[in-house]
């Protein structure tokens, strides 16, 4: 079963959503506006996830 993970981009502030497995506690996604990759972590709030930018590999 999948559920929605909603997160806010730390670079541009836009709200993003992605589908993740219901049992997942971590995920990665890319902002639809500025294309910054983020590591997502489940938050105690039901839908909202915490986002941290992921550095680009050189």
N, C-alpha and C positions, 0 to 999 in steps of 0.2 A: 504494500500500500504506500502511496506517495502522499506527501503533504507539502504545503507551501512554506518556504522560508523567505520571509521579507527582511530586507536589510537596507541600510542607508550608506551610500558611498561616502567614504571619509575624504575624498578629494573634491567632488563637486556637489555633494549633498543630495543627489537624486535618490529616490526610493526605487529599489529593485526587488524582483521576486524570482525565485527559482523553485523547481520541484526537487525534493529530496526524499529518500526513503524515510518512513516514519520512525525507524530505529536509529537513524543517523544523529550523531552529536556534533559532527564537523563536516564541512563541505568547502568547495571553492567555486567562485563564480566571477564573471566579468561584468563591470558596470555597462549598462546599455547606452549610457550617454558619453562617458569619457574613456571607456574601455580599460580602466584600471582593474587589475585582478585583485581579488580579496579572498582571504581565508575567513570562513564563516564558522561561528561557534554558537551552539544553541544557548538561548537566553531563558531565564525563568518565565518570561512572558510567553504566552502560547504560540504566537506566530513570529514575532520579531527575533532576529538573530544578531549577534555582535559581529562586526566586520573589522578586519585589520588588513591594510594593504600588503600585498605580496611583492617583494622585489623582483625585478626582471633578471633572468640569468644572463651572464655576460658571454 
